[in-house]
Amino acid sequence: MKTAIKSAGEINNDLVVCRCAGVLRSEIAAQAKLVNGDVEAICQSTGAGVTCGGCIPIIGEIAGRTRMGRAELVEKIILDRQHAAFRFKVEEELLEGLVDKPCQDTLLETWIGGRPLSRSYTITSSCRDKLELEIIVRREPNGLVSRWLHDTANNEHFFRLSAPFGGISKVKEDRIVFAAAGIGITPALAWLRHRAFGGDGAERCLVHWWNRAEADSGLVKHLEAAIDGARTAGVDVEFTRSDTRCTTSPRLSKSSCDLWLSRVLSVDRDLIHVCGPQGFMDLFVIALDCQDWPKEQRVLASFISSPGAGAGLASVQASHYRVERFDFRTDPIVANGFTLDSAASPERLLCEAEAFLRQYYFEEGAETPYEIRIDDIRSQIEATGTYSHTQAELSFGARLAWRNSARCIGRFFWQSLTVRDRRILGEGLGEAQLAHAIFEDLLEHIRFATNGGDIRAALTVFRPRDPEIRILNPQLILYAGHRNSDGTFIGDPKNVELTELAKALGWQPSGTCFDVLPLMIRIGTSLPYIFEIPKSEILEVELHHPDETSVASLGLKWFALPAVSDMALDLGGITYSAAPSNGFYMGTEIGSFNIADPQRYAQLENFAHAMNLDTSGVNPLWRDQAMVEINRSVLHSFRCAGVRILDHHALSEWFRRFREDEEQKSRPVYGHWPWIVPPMSANLSHIWHNADLKKVMLKPGFFYQNRKSAIRECLEMISGPSKL
């Protein structure tokens, strides 16, 4: 087989194996030695593999329990605009696990951008004689691996596949039921093909598919061919489909799931296989519980479909406890505004903890009953005045805070947020050592989130207790603003005060327009500790224009990672004062706000001249022309540099989809209209016409802290009362 890249044995031990928990290969290897290769014990102790499960084969390989083997891409078949089938030739030993058991998964590993990435997929067909396996991959708009597979992958690239795992054993039931959403149809496709080629299984099959696929798409045709093959083999197949693109179709909701299940319900309760995105799975688990469908008769497979996540399949347990009767539309705590409230009393803390926990149990469920968990929290508050979140509560709460962010247009991607739990970082260290440890971890956040330009949404949470940890920088990466004696500025005027503090703490900038500010980390009431970010850690994009070469001579650039770092995460009454987080840029944030705004870099006229626009009174719209061209330049430059960015039209549509998804779950969507409406061509966005958006901030949420007063206080500690 061909290879263009190093072998797996040369993989760096500092590489992340579990993206969900941020666990390194070296951590897994060290733990494997302690537990004698017990994969389950490794997962429990490190947190790896417990969220989506897609990395478990890699963990097993590191522990010496499972096997990965080289694979060659034999054929790539484009099915339609969104789906493609990939056939791989594998080593014969890998097929030993391919027993007469359909719906098995395999972990695909490849190298992209000089690092190994892995995703798990359902094996949709196999051929023992040719030693071949097939997977079908949906091209996610922001999926790193899926986009690479569709657009770039060929038989010259390096691939490894794991031995097949999971799957459905031969069932005693007469009928099997598949409920699938989107690309979650692949297990049903695999089962139908298995039966079409003489495999054992139920004699009757019912498939219902909720999807947006075109009726004549290649994936639909593949499924129809598999259905015909199974019917030819004597299987009684009933297939129905709901086109979720059509507004006339019933919305997917708990009631529609209940209705569908009641129609297909048999006396003996067939085996049911449910596969789809997490929201779909949540609705179905609740509906199955309401129909008293036995847990042993359920196979649940949730796929992760998000920016940078691809479509990994993982078995999930349905035994979580859930709160069934509570109206979360009125129960979440409503904040007084966008600024952090004062510390809550023990009574208020318990009230907010209960509100958050009810929502967590309703949407996620947990292994411990709600009543036991809330009693534990109540005891902690009575004994210590506070309580601690579990890692699962923290992860869900942080994602929920993003979903609740009334000033964010990009909330469709809230479930993709990677939460890095660093609450125990620096225990037992002095202030200076703790600040340095935090800085090193912030560098790791920057590396992880930047991801070579394929930006990943991430949040890092540090401990909430006293002394308070504060990152005084509004963003992890910012450009300094230097005030001249004549009242003019060099750099970003928005950051003058922070720049003055950095200089007072000993920072010596170059004095250019794009000096990256050092990070200022404050512990308690002490002066901040100051750390310069190495240039090698910061990905910047130089701006150029697709049509006019003279634009590059302006020397404009911007950083790739928008990581907010001075907002507090208020979660269940606990305030995490240091919880930096990032998504990815919308183009107008850089073009319209940062570069063109007269109170920021004020480059509109310079850009117009570079574009040879007529700026005289004869052309009063030159500013509008220049604004469009600046934003074209930003989008073009970022895309040429391979850095993830979306235009404001696309994000407006993603916000529409977010609202539709939330409405299907009977959850209200709030928004601060001036922040949500794009700053350019605003009335072309559907948001412009949505007068019903209400400025409401729910908890959990992200809230502003008193940064300016903290900066002023630090300056006064250094040189007396500030003149700022």
C-alpha positions in Angstrom: 0.0 0.0 0.0 1.1 3.6 -0.7 2.1 6.1 1.9 3.2 9.7 1.8 3.5 10.2 5.6 5.3 8.9 8.6 4.1 5.6 10.2 1.9 5.5 13.3 4.9 4.4 15.4 6.4 7.9 14.9 3.4 9.7 16.3 4.3 12.5 18.8 3.2 11.6 22.3 2.0 15.2 22.9 -0.7 14.8 20.3 -4.3 14.9 21.5 -6.1 11.6 21.2 -9.4 12.5 22.7 -10.6 15.9 21.3 -13.7 16.0 23.6 -11.6 15.9 26.8 -8.3 17.2 25.4 -6.4 14.1 26.6 -2.9 13.5 25.2 -1.4 10.3 23.9 1.2 10.4 26.6 -1.4 10.6 29.3 -3.2 7.6 28.0 0.0 5.6 27.6 1.0 6.4 31.2 -2.4 5.4 32.6 -2.4 2.2 30.5 0.7 1.1 32.4 -0.9 1.7 35.7 -4.1 -0.2 35.0 -2.5 -3.0 32.9 -4.1 -1.9 29.6 -7.7 -1.9 31.0 -9.4 0.4 28.4 -12.5 1.1 30.6 -10.3 2.1 33.5 -8.2 4.4 31.3 -11.3 6.1 30.0 -12.7 6.6 33.5 -9.4 8.0 35.0 -8.5 10.3 32.1 -11.9 11.3 30.8 -10.9 10.2 27.3 -13.5 8.3 25.3 -16.5 9.0 27.6 -18.2 11.8 25.5 -18.5 10.6 21.9 -16.5 7.4 22.2 -14.9 7.8 18.8 -11.3 7.6 20.1 -11.8 4.3 22.0 -10.1 2.2 19.3 -7.0 4.5 19.4 -7.0 4.2 23.2 -7.3 0.4 22.9 -4.4 0.4 20.5 -2.2 2.4 22.8 -3.1 0.1 25.6 -2.3 -3.0 23.4 -5.9 -4.3 23.5 -7.2 -3.5 20.0 -5.6 -3.2 16.6 -5.4 -0.6 13.9 -4.1 -1.5 10.4 -3.0 0.2 7.2 -5.6 0.8 4.6 -5.6 2.0 1.0 -8.3 4.2 -0.5 -9.4 2.1 -3.5 -12.3 4.3 -4.8 -14.1 7.5 -3.9 -17.7 7.6 -5.3 -19.4 11.0 -5.2 -23.1 10.2 -4.5 -24.4 13.8 -4.5 -23.3 17.3 -3.3 -23.2 16.2 0.3 -22.4 12.5 0.4 -19.6 10.3 -0.9 -18.8 6.6 -0.5 -15.2 5.6 0.2 -13.9 2.0 -0.4 -10.8 0.9 1.4 -8.6 -2.2 1.0 -7.5 -3.4 4.4 -5.1 -5.9 6.0 -6.7 -9.3 6.2 -6.3 -9.5 10.0 -8.6 -6.6 10.5 -11.5 -8.5 8.9 -11.4 -11.2 11.6 -13.7 -8.9 13.6 -16.1 -8.5 10.7 -18.4 -11.3 11.9 -22.0 -11.8 10.7 -23.0 -8.7 12.6 -24.3 -5.6 10.7 -24.0 -2.0 11.7 -20.5 -2.3 12.9 -18.2 0.8 13.0 -14.6 1.4 12.2 -12.3 4.2 13.2 -10.6 5.9 10.3 -7.3 7.6 11.0 -5.5 9.9 8.5 -3.0 12.8 8.5 -4.2 16.3 7.8 -1.9 19.3 8.1 0.9 17.2 9.6 -1.1 15.7 12.4 -3.2 12.5 12.8 -6.9 12.9 13.0 -9.5 10.1 13.6 -13.2 9.8 13.1 -15.5 6.7 13.4 -17.9 5.7 10.7 -20.4 2.9 10.1 -19.3 0.2 7.7 -22.0 0.3 5.1 -20.7 -2.8 3.2 -17.8 -5.1 3.0 -16.2 -7.7 0.7 -14.1 -10.4 2.3 -12.7 -11.7 -1.0 -11.4 -8.3 -2.0 -10.5 -7.3 1.6 -12.6 -4.1 1.2 -14.7 -2.0 3.4 -17.0 0.9 2.5 -18.0 3.9 4.5 -20.3 6.8 3.5 -19.4 10.3 4.7 -21.5 13.4 4.7 -19.6 16.6 3.8 -20.2 18.9 6.8 -19.8 22.6 6.0 -17.3 23.1 8.9 -16.1 19.5 9.3 -12.3 19.2 8.9 -12.1 15.5 8.2 -15.3 15.2 6.1 -14.3 18.2 3.9 -10.8 16.8 3.4 -12.1 13.4 2.5 -14.5 14.8 -0.1 -12.2 17.5 -1.5 -8.7 16.2 -1.2 -8.3 12.5 -0.2 -6.8 10.1 -2.8 -5.0 6.8 -2.8 -1.6 8.5 -2.2 -2.6 9.5 1.3 -2.0 7.6 4.5 -4.9 5.8 6.2 -5.4 3.4 9.0 -8.7 1.6 10.0 -9.5 -0.1 13.2 -10.9 -3.6 13.5 -14.8 -3.4 13.3 -16.5 -2.9 16.6 -20.1 -2.6 17.9 -22.9 -3.7 15.7 -26.2 -5.6 16.1 -26.1 -9.3 16.9 -28.7 -11.6 15.4 -32.0 -10.8 17.1 -34.8 -13.1 18.1 -37.5 -10.6 17.2 -39.5 -10.9 14.1 -39.0 -7.2 13.2 -36.4 -4.6 13.7 -37.2 -0.9 13.6 -34.8 1.9 12.4 -35.4 5.5 13.3 -32.8 7.7 11.6 -32.0 11.3 11.0 -29.6 12.7 8.4 -26.5 10.6 7.9 -27.7 8.4 10.8 -29.4 6.3 8.1 -26.1 4.5 7.4 -26.7 1.7 10.1 -30.0 1.0 8.5 -28.3 0.9 5.1 -25.7 -1.5 6.4 -28.3 -3.8 7.9 -30.4 -3.9 4.7 -27.3 -4.7 2.6 -26.3 -7.4 5.1 -29.7 -9.1 4.7 -29.7 -8.5 0.9 -26.5 -10.6 0.6 -27.8 -13.5 2.7 -27.0 -12.4 6.2 -29.1 -13.5 9.2 -31.6 -11.2 10.9 -35.2 -10.3 11.4 -37.6 -11.1 8.7 -39.4 -7.8 8.8 -37.9 -4.3 8.9 -39.4 -0.9 9.4 -37.3 2.2 8.5 -38.2 5.8 9.0 -35.8 8.6 7.9 -36.0 12.2 8.8 -33.7 14.1 6.4 -33.1 17.0 4.1 -31.8 15.0 1.1 -33.1 15.5 -2.4 -35.4 12.8 -3.6 -33.0 11.9 -6.4 -29.8 12.2 -4.4 -27.2 9.4 -4.5 -27.7 8.5 -0.9 -31.4 8.1 -1.4 -30.8 5.9 -4.4 -28.3 3.8 -2.4 -30.9 3.2 0.3 -33.6 2.4 -2.2 -31.3 -0.2 -3.9 -30.6 -1.8 -0.5 -34.3 -1.9 0.3 -35.0 -3.6 -3.1 -32.1 -6.1 -2.4 -33.5 -7.0 1.1 -37.0 -7.4 -0.3 -35.6 -9.7 -3.0 -34.0 -11.7 -0.3 -37.4 -12.2 1.4 -37.3 -9.4 4.0 -40.6 -7.5 4.5 -39.3 -3.9 4.4 -41.5 -0.9 5.2 -39.8 2.4 4.4 -41.2 5.9 5.2 -39.5 9.3 5.0 -40.0 12.8 6.3 -38.4 15.6 4.3 -37.4 18.1 7.0 -36.8 20.7 4.3 -40.5 21.1 3.8 -42.4 23.4 6.0 -45.5 21.3 5.4 -43.9 18.3 7.0 -44.6 17.7 10.7 -41.9 19.3 12.8 -39.6 16.8 14.7 -40.7 17.1 18.3 -41.3 14.9 21.3 -45.0 14.7 20.3 -44.2 13.7 16.7 -41.8 11.0 18.0 -44.5 9.8 20.4 -47.0 9.7 17.5 -44.7 7.8 15.2 -43.7 5.3 17.9 -47.3 4.6 18.8 -48.0 3.8 15.2 -45.1 1.3 14.9 -45.5 -0.2 18.4 -45.9 -3.9 18.5 -47.1 -6.0 21.4 -43.7 -7.6 22.0 -41.7 -4.4 21.5 -39.3 -4.9 18.6 -35.6 -4.1 18.7 -35.3 -0.4 17.8 -32.1 1.2 16.5 -32.1 5.0 16.7 -29.3 7.1 15.1 -29.0 10.8 14.6 -27.7 14.1 16.0 -27.9 14.6 19.8 -31.0 16.7 19.8 -32.8 14.0 17.8 -31.6 11.3 20.2 -32.7 13.3 23.2 -36.3 13.5 21.8 -36.3 9.9 21.0 -35.1 8.7 24.4 -37.8 10.7 26.1 -40.4 9.3 23.7 -39.2 5.7 24.2 -39.5 6.2 27.9 -43.0 7.5 27.6 -43.9 4.4 25.5 -42.3 2.2 28.1 -40.0 0.7 25.4 -37.7 -1.7 27.3 -34.1 -0.4 27.6 -32.7 -3.8 26.6 -34.6 -3.5 23.3 -32.9 -0.2 22.3 -29.8 0.4 20.4 -28.9 4.1 20.5 -26.1 5.6 18.3 -25.5 9.4 18.4 -23.4 11.0 15.8 -21.4 14.1 16.4 -22.0 16.6 13.6 -20.2 19.8 14.2 -17.4 22.1 13.1 -14.2 20.1 13.1 -16.0 16.9 14.4 -16.9 15.0 11.3 -19.5 12.3 11.9 -18.3 9.9 14.6 -20.7 7.1 15.7 -20.7 6.0 19.3 -23.0 3.8 21.4 -24.7 5.5 24.2 -26.5 4.2 27.2 -30.2 4.9 27.7 -30.1 4.3 31.5 -29.6 8.0 32.4 -32.0 9.5 34.9 -34.0 12.4 33.5 -36.4 15.0 34.9 -39.6 14.4 32.9 -42.0 17.1 34.3 -40.6 20.6 34.4 -41.2 23.6 32.1 -37.7 24.8 31.2 -39.2 27.7 29.3 -39.9 29.5 32.6 -37.5 27.7 35.0 -34.1 29.0 33.9 -32.8 32.0 35.9 -33.1 35.3 34.1 -30.2 37.7 34.6 -30.6 41.4 35.4 -28.4 42.3 32.4 -25.1 41.5 30.6 -23.0 42.5 33.6 -22.1 39.9 36.3 -24.3 40.0 39.4 -22.8 40.3 42.9 -22.0 37.1 44.8 -25.2 35.1 45.6 -26.3 34.3 49.1 -26.5 30.5 50.0 -30.2 30.6 49.4 -29.8 32.2 46.0 -26.9 29.9 45.2 -29.1 26.8 45.9 -32.0 28.2 43.9 -29.7 28.8 40.8 -28.1 25.3 41.3 -31.5 23.7 41.3 -32.6 25.6 38.2 -29.5 24.6 36.3 -29.6 21.0 37.5 -33.2 20.5 36.4 -32.4 21.7 33.0 -29.3 19.5 32.9 -31.3 16.4 33.9 -34.1 17.2 31.5 -31.8 17.6 28.4 -28.9 15.3 29.2 -29.8 13.0 32.1 -27.2 11.6 34.5 -26.2 8.3 36.1 -27.2 9.6 39.6 -30.9 10.4 40.3 -31.7 14.1 40.5 -32.9 13.9 44.1 -29.6 12.4 45.2 -27.5 14.9 43.3 -29.4 18.0 44.6 -29.2 16.7 48.2 -25.4 16.4 47.7 -25.2 20.0 46.4 -27.4 21.2 49.3 -25.0 19.5 51.8 -21.9 21.1 50.1 -23.5 24.5 50.3 -24.4 24.1 53.9 -20.9 22.9 54.8 -18.8 25.2 52.7 -21.0 28.0 51.3 -20.4 26.7 47.7 -20.4 23.4 45.7 -18.5 21.8 42.8 -19.9 20.9 39.4 -19.1 17.4 37.9 -17.2 17.5 34.7 -20.4 16.5 32.8 -22.3 19.3 34.4 -19.6 21.8 33.6 -19.3 20.7 30.0 -23.1 20.9 29.4 -23.4 24.2 31.3 -20.7 25.9 29.3 -22.3 24.8 26.0 -25.7 26.0 27.4 -24.1 29.4 28.3 -23.2 29.7 24.6 -26.7 28.7 23.5 -28.1 31.4 25.9 -25.8 34.2 24.6 -28.2 36.8 23.4 -25.5 38.8 21.6 -24.1 35.9 19.5 -25.2 35.1 16.0 -23.2 31.9 15.8 -25.1 29.9 18.3 -26.1 27.1 15.9 -22.7 25.6 16.7 -23.1 25.5 20.5 -23.0 21.8 20.8 -19.5 21.7 19.1 -17.8 23.5 22.0 -14.9 21.7 23.5 -14.7 22.3 27.2 -11.2 22.1 28.8 -11.6 21.6 32.6 -8.6 23.1 34.3 -10.1 23.7 37.7 -7.4 21.7 39.6 -4.6 23.5 37.7 -1.9 24.9 40.0 -3.2 23.4 43.3 -0.7 24.1 46.0 1.3 26.7 44.0 2.1 30.2 44.9 0.7 33.2 43.0 3.5 33.6 40.6 3.7 29.9 39.8 -0.1 29.7 39.4 -0.1 32.6 37.0 2.7 31.0 35.0 0.8 27.7 34.9 -2.3 29.5 33.7 -0.3 31.2 31.0 1.1 27.9 29.7 -2.4 26.5 29.6 -3.7 29.5 27.7 -1.0 28.9 25.2 -2.3 25.3 24.9 -5.8 26.7 24.4 -4.5 28.9 21.6 -2.8 26.0 19.9 -5.8 23.7 20.3 -8.4 26.3 19.1 -6.3 27.7 16.3 -5.7 24.2 14.9 -3.6 25.3 12.0 -6.5 27.6 10.8 -9.3 25.0 11.1 -10.6 26.9 14.1 -12.2 24.8 16.9 -14.7 26.3 19.4 -13.1 25.8 22.8 -13.5 27.0 26.4 -11.0 26.6 29.2 -12.3 26.8 32.8 -10.1 27.7 35.7 -11.0 27.3 39.4 -13.7 29.6 40.8 -12.7 30.0 44.4 -10.7 32.8 46.1 -8.3 34.3 45.4 -10.1 35.3 42.2 -8.3 34.6 38.9 -8.8 37.3 36.3 -7.4 37.6 32.7 -7.5 41.4 32.2 -7.2 41.1 28.4 -10.6 41.3 26.7 -9.3 38.7 24.2 -6.3 36.3 24.5 -4.9 37.9 21.3 -5.3 41.7 20.8 -3.3 44.5 19.1 -2.0 47.3 21.3 -3.1 50.9 21.0 -0.4 53.5 21.4 -1.5 57.1 22.3 0.5 59.9 20.7 1.1 63.3 22.3 -1.1 65.0 19.6 -4.1 62.8 20.5 -3.7 60.4 17.5 -3.2 56.7 17.9 -1.0 53.9 16.5 -2.6 50.5 16.5 -6.0 49.8 18.0 -7.5 52.8 20.0 -9.9 50.4 21.7 -7.0 49.0 23.7 -5.1 52.1 24.8 -5.9 51.7 28.5 -4.8 48.0 28.5 -1.7 49.0 26.6 -0.8 51.7 29.2 -1.1 49.0 32.0 1.1 46.6 30.1 3.8 49.4 29.7 3.5 50.3 33.4 4.1 46.6 34.2 7.4 46.7 32.2 6.3 45.7 28.6 8.4 47.3 25.9 6.4 47.2 22.6 7.7 47.8 19.1 5.3 50.7 18.6 3.8 49.3 15.4 0.2 49.1 14.4 0.0 45.4 15.1 1.9 44.8 18.4 0.3 41.8 20.1 -0.5 42.7 23.7 1.0 40.5 26.4 -1.4 38.5 28.6 -2.0 40.1 32.0 -3.2 37.5 34.7 -4.3 38.8 38.1 -4.6 36.6 41.2 -6.7 38.2 43.9 -5.9 41.9 44.5 -2.2 41.6 43.5 -0.7 43.4 40.5 -1.1 41.4 37.3 1.6 39.0 36.1 2.6 39.8 32.5 3.4 37.2 29.8 4.3 37.8 26.2 2.8 35.3 23.7 5.4 33.9 21.4 4.9 35.0 17.8 5.0 31.4 16.7 1.8 30.7 18.7 -0.2 33.4 16.9 -1.7 32.8 13.5 -2.1 36.1 11.6 -3.6 36.6 8.2 -2.2 39.4 5.9 -5.0 41.1 4.0 -4.9 41.2 0.2 -7.6 41.6 -2.4 -8.7 39.1 -5.1 -8.6 41.8 -7.8 -6.5 44.7 -6.7 -2.8 43.9 -5.9 -2.1 47.3 -4.3 -4.3 46.5 -1.3 -1.5 44.3 0.0 0.8 47.3 0.2 -1.4 48.8 3.0 0.2 46.2 5.3 -3.1 45.2 7.0 -3.5 42.0 8.8 -5.6 40.4 11.6 -5.3 37.4 13.9 -7.2 34.2 13.2 -8.5 33.4 16.7 -11.2 35.5 18.4 -10.9 34.2 22.0 -12.9 36.3 24.6 -11.1 36.1 27.9 -12.5 38.7 30.4 -16.1 37.5 30.6 -17.2 35.3 33.5 -19.1 32.1 33.1 -22.0 32.2 35.6 -23.2 28.6 35.9 -25.6 27.3 38.5 -24.7 30.2 40.8 -21.0 29.5 40.6 -18.9 32.3 39.0 -15.9 31.2 36.9 -14.1 34.5 36.6 -11.5 33.0 34.3 -13.2 31.1 31.4 -11.7 32.1 28.1 -13.7 30.9 25.1 -13.6 31.2 21.3 -15.6 30.5 18.2 -14.5 31.6 14.8 -14.8 35.0 13.0 -17.6 36.4 11.0 -16.0 38.4 8.2 -17.6 41.7 9.1 -16.3 41.6 12.6 -12.9 42.2 11.1 -13.7 44.2 8.0 -16.5 46.5 9.1 -15.7 46.8 12.9 -12.0 46.3 13.3 -10.5 47.6 10.1 -13.0 50.2 8.7 -14.5 51.7 11.9 -13.5 55.3 12.3 -12.9 54.7 16.0 -10.7 51.7 15.4 -8.2 51.3 12.6 -10.1 53.8 10.3 -8.7 52.3 7.1 -11.8 53.0 4.9 -10.2 55.9 2.9 -6.8 54.3 2.6 -8.6 51.2 1.2 -10.6 53.3 -1.2 -7.4 54.8 -2.6 -5.8 51.4 -2.9 -8.9 50.3 -4.9 -8.7 53.4 -7.1 -12.2 54.4 -6.1 -13.5 57.9 -6.7 -13.7 59.5 -3.3 -14.9 62.9 -4.5 -18.4 64.4 -3.9 -19.4 63.0 -7.3 -19.4 59.5 -5.7 -21.0 59.8 -2.3 -21.2 56.1 -2.0 -17.4 55.4 -2.1 -17.5 54.5 1.6 -20.1 51.8 0.9 -18.0 50.5 -2.0 -14.8 50.5 0.1 -16.6 48.7 2.9 -17.7 45.9 0.6 -14.2 45.6 -0.8 -12.6 45.5 2.7 -14.9 42.6 3.6 -14.2 40.9 0.3 -10.6 41.2 1.1 -11.0 39.7 4.6 -12.9 36.7 3.4 -10.6 36.1 0.5 -7.4 36.4 2.6 -8.7 34.1 5.3 -9.8 31.5 2.9 -6.5 31.6 0.9 -4.7 31.2 4.3 -6.9 28.2 5.1 -8.4 29.9 8.2 -12.1 29.2 9.0 -14.3 32.2 8.6 -18.0 32.7 7.6 -19.6 35.7 5.9 -22.5 37.5 7.5 -25.1 36.1 5.0 -24.1 32.5 5.8 -24.1 33.1 9.6 -27.6 34.8 9.3 -28.8 31.6 7.7 -27.2 29.5 10.4 -28.9 31.6 13.0 -32.2 30.9 11.2 -31.5 27.2 11.5 -30.6 27.7 15.2 -34.0 29.3 15.8 -35.8 26.6 13.9 -34.0 23.9 15.9 -34.8 25.6 19.2 -38.4 26.1 18.3 -38.8 22.4 17.4 -37.7 21.7 21.0 -40.1 24.4 22.4 -37.3 26.5 23.6 -37.5 30.3 23.2 -34.6 32.1 21.4 -33.6 35.5 22.7 -31.4 38.0 21.0 -30.0 41.5 21.4 -31.1 42.9 18.0 -28.3 45.5 17.5 -25.6 42.8 18.1 -27.3 40.0 16.1 -28.1 42.1 12.9 -25.0 42.1 10.6 -23.3 45.5 10.3 -23.4 45.4 6.5 -26.4 45.0 4.2 -28.4 44.6 7.4 -31.9 44.5 5.9 -30.9 41.6 3.6 -30.8 39.4 6.7 -34.0 37.9 8.0 -32.9 39.0 11.5 -33.6 42.6 10.4 -37.2 41.8 10.1 -37.5 39.9 13.3 -39.0 42.5 15.7 -40.0 39.7 18.1 -36.4 39.1 19.3 -36.2 40.0 22.9 -33.1 41.1 24.8 -33.2 38.5 27.6 -30.1 37.0 29.2 -30.6 33.6 30.7 -28.3 31.7 33.1 -26.0 29.9 32.6 -24.4 32.6 30.6 -21.3 34.7 30.0 -21.2 38.1 31.7 -19.0 41.2 31.6 -16.8 41.9 34.6 -15.5 45.2 35.8 -12.4 45.2 33.6 -11.9 48.9 33.3 -12.1 49.5 37.0 -9.6 46.6 37.6 -7.2 48.2 35.1 -7.6 51.6 36.8 -7.0 50.0 40.2 -3.8 48.3 39.0 -2.5 51.6 37.5 -3.1 53.4 40.7 -1.2 50.7 42.6 1.8 51.3 40.3 1.8 55.1 40.0 -1.0 56.7 42.0 -4.4 57.9 40.8 -4.9 57.2 37.1 -5.7 59.9 34.6 -7.5 57.5 32.3 
